[in-house]
Amino acid sequence: MNLYEVARRLWQERLLAILFAVLAVVIAILFTFRVSFSPPSLRPRALQLGTAGTSVLVDARQSTISDTRVNAKRLIRLTTSLTQLVDSSPITTPIAHALHVAPNNIGVQVQVTDNVPLMQSLPLEPQVGTEILATQRHYYLVARNDTGSQVIQLYAQAPTGRQAVTMVLTAVQALRRYVAAGAAQGHVRAADQVVIRPLGNVVGRTINPHVSEEAAVLIALLAWGLMMTATLTLKSQARRRVSRSDQPAAVRS
C-alpha cells in the first residue's frame, strides 16, 4: 500500500481518525500525568522531577562567633533538636498546606551525622540524586545536621523545581515560627533569643522539565497509530472476505 492509498484510506475514515486522536490524547495524559479534580490539577508523574536545597544557621540574636564555649554547645544541641523537629507536624503540616496536599504525602528523612568527610560537608545539591531521588514519594524533604555544627541543611524533592523551592522556604519559615513561639512562651530576653539565619539563597531546578510532555506526545502518536492500523487492517480483511465470497456466485451466474 503506497502513501497515496494510505492517505485516501485515512480520509475515508476521517471521523474515526478524529475519534481515535481524542482517545489517544486521553490515554497519553493518564499515562504521563496525575489528574486531580479536587482541586483541579494536572501534575507530571515521576518522569519529571524538581529539587531544591538551602542551609540555615541556628544562632543567637547576638552572633556567637566570639561567644563562650558553653553557649556554643547549647546552640549545637538545639540545632540537632531542630533538625529532628523537621519530621513532625509543626513543619510538615505547613508544607502540606503550601502544596495543597495531605500531610501524609510529605516524606521526611532526618540525618544527624558524625565524622563527616569534608567533601560531604559541602552543600549537597549536586548529591541530591543519591539522597532522595530514588524515593517513590512525590514530595520528600531531607534535613541534615553534621554533629558539632550549628547548620541545618534542607533538601527537597517535588514534581517541579518551583514546588521543591516552596517546600524548602516553608520549612525554613516553620522553623522560625517554632523558635519564635518558644521564646515568647518562655519569656526569653531578646538578647538571649535564638534566630534562624539563612546561608545563601535557595537553589532549585527541574530535572527533565519537558519529559512528561514529550512522553505524552509519543504515547499519543503511538496509540493513534496502533488504533488506526488495527482498524484499517480489519476493514481490509473484511473487504477481502466479502470479495472472495462474491466470486463463486458470479461464476455460477
N, C-alpha and C positions, 0 to 999 in steps of 0.2 A: 504494500500500500504506500503510494507516494505522498509527498507533502500536500499536494492539491487535494487528493482524496481524503486525507485526514482533516484538512480544513473544511471541506464540504460536509463531511460527516458531523464535525463539531457544530457547524452552522445549522444543520438539520436538527441537532439535539441541543440547541442553544438554551432552551428553557431548563432542561435537565442539567446542563453545564453550570448555569447560574445557581440552581438549587444546590448542586454539589459544591460549588465555590463557597457558598454561605456555610454549608455544613463543615467544610474543611477548615474554615476560619474558626468556627466554634471548637472543633476538635483541637486545633493548634493552641488556642487560648487556654483550654482546660489542661493541656499537657505542660505548658510552659509558665502559666501564671496561677496564682491563688486568687480565686474570686470570692469576694465577701459582699454581702448585701446589707449588713448592719455593723458599721457604716459601709456605704458603697465604696469599694476599693478594688484595685487590681494590682496585686503585688507579685513580683517575679519569684519563681521558685529558687532553689539553691543554685541555679545556673549563674545567677548574678549575686555578687557579694560586696558589702561595704565594710570597711574597717576604719577605726579612729583610735587615737591614743593621746594621752597627756600625762603630766606629772604635777603633783601638788606637794607643797611643803607644809608640814604641821609645825607651827612656830608660835612663839609668844608674841603678843602685840608689840612689845619691845624686843627686837631681834636678839636671839641667844648666841650670836656669833662670839661675843666676849663674855657670855653669862657663865655662871658656875656650873660645874660638872653635875651637881645634884639636879638642877633644873633641866639640864640637857637630858639626863637619864629619864626624868619624868615625862618629857616630851616624846622620847623614843618609845616608852611603854604606851603612851597614849596613841602614838602613830600605829603601833601594832593593833591596839584595840579598835581604832577607827577603820583599819584595813579589814578586820574581821567583821565589822559592822556592815560592810557593803553587802554581805549576804544576809540581809534582814529587811523587814518591811519598811523601816524608815527610809531606805534607799531604793529598794526595788519597786515599791508602790508608786512613788513619783515618776520613776522611769516608765512604768507601765502606763500611767496616765498620759504622759507626754507622747507615747507611741500609740495610744488608743488600743491597747491590748490588755489581756488579763495578766495580773502579776505572776501567775504560774508559768507564763510563756517566757519569762526572763530567766535565763540560766546564768548562774554566778559561780565563779571559781575564785577562791582566796588563796594566795600564795604568800607565805611568810618564810623566807629562805635564809639559810645560814651559809657563811663562807662562799659567797657568790664571786666567781671569777670576774675580773674587770670587764671583759668583753660582754658578759651577760648583764652587768650592772648598767650598761648604757641603755638608752631608750630602745624599747623592744618593737617599735613599729615595723621595722623590716622583718622581725622574727614572728610576727603575728601568725603566720601560716603554721608554725609548729605549736603555737599556744592554743588557738581557738578555732582555726578554720576547719578542722576535722569534725567538729561537733555537728550533731543533727539538728540542734536548735537554730531558729532563725534570728533570735535576739540573745546575745551572750555577752557577759561582762566579766573581765578578769581584773582583780585588784591585787597588786603585788607590793610587798614591802620587804626590803632586804634588812635583816636583823642589824640593829645598830644605826639605822638610818631614820631620818625624820621625813622621808619622801615616800609618798604613795603613788604608784604607777597604775594608771587605769587604761584598759584597752577594751574596745567594744567591737562586736560583730553584728551586722544587721543586713537586711536585703539591699540597702543603698548606703552610700557614704554619708548622706545627709542624716539618715536615721542613726547611724553609728555616732556621728558627732553629737546629735541630740542626746543619746544615751550618756555619753561622757560628760557633757555640760550639765545635764540634770543630776548626775551622780555627784559632781562637784558642788552644785548648789544645795543638794540634800545634805551633804556632809557639813557644809557651812551652817545650814539651818539647825542641824542637830547640835553642833558645837555651841552656837549662839543660844539655843534654848537651854542647854545645860548650864551655861554661865548665868543666864537670867534666873533660873530656878535656884541655883546655889548662891546667888547674890555675890558673884565673884567680882572683885575690883577690876576696873578697866585695865590697870597696869598688869594684872595677873591673868588676864583672859588669853585664851588660845585662839589663833586665827588660822585659816586655810589659805595659803598663798599659792597662786598659780605659778608654775615654772614654764614659761613659754606659752605658745598658742596650741590649740587643739589641732592635731594633724589628722585629716580624714581623706579617704579616697574610695572610689568604687572600682572594684576589680571586674573586668569584663562588663563594662556598663551597658552594652547593647546586645549581649549574647542572647538574652531572652527573646528580644525582637527578631534577631536573626534566626534563632531556632524555630520561632513561631512561623516565620515565612517559609522556611524549609519544610516544616511539617505540613503546612497548609498546601504547598505545591505538591508534595509527595502524596498526601491524602487525596487531593483533587485528581491527580494523575492516575492513581490506582483505581479510584471510583469510576472515572471516565473510561479507562482502559477496560475494566471489567464489564461495564455496561455495553460499550461498542462491540466487544468480543462476543458477549452473549447474544446480542441482537444479530450480529453477523452469522453466528452459528444457527440461530433460529431461522434466518432467511434461507440459509443453505438447505436446512432440513425441509422447509416448505418447498423449495425449488426441486429437490430430489423427489419428493412425494408427488409433485405435479407431472414429472416426466413420464412415468408409466401410463398415467391417464391419457396423456397426449398421444402416446404410441398406440393405445387401444382404439382411440377415436380415428 
